[in-house]
């Protein structure tokens, strides 16, 4: 009739409570160790901060000097190659990232535009496609004709000139 205070249910909950207390104690000790390690680490950083900055600065300066030395070495090699008799009187165009490291050697002295349209059918390089240029000119011509700014004869003559340029190339 009377229940024992220390029955098996209470023993189970008592062992769970003791285990939970040990876990909490263990986490507190771990947290204190972590704080102690951080204090030692940052104490080291603060104590030797000037030396650390000096080391980082030396690494950065050394890297810059190495890069400049490598560029100078490669530039002198390129200058020797371009000084060869095969390249005399020729234009040499070197594109690194815009042309994905391309080298172009041409015989003429005239400079080529940076923006180009390459059309193999016409055998040349243009700033824009001849087809798109022709369409633009025809639409402008049609707009002028529709607004009665030019006569029918002028319209036909200009249209014939645009089409004749296509076939004369």
Secondary structure, DSSP 4 states (H G I P E B T S, - for coil): -PPPTT-HHHHHHHHHHHHHHHHHHHHHHHHHHHHHHHHHHHHHHHHTHHHHHHHHHHHHHHHHHHHHHHHHHHHHHHHHHHTSGGGTT-EEEEESTTTTSEEEEESSSSPPPSS-EEETTTTEEESS-HHHHHHHHHHHHHHHHHTTSS-HHHHHHHHHHHHHHHHH-
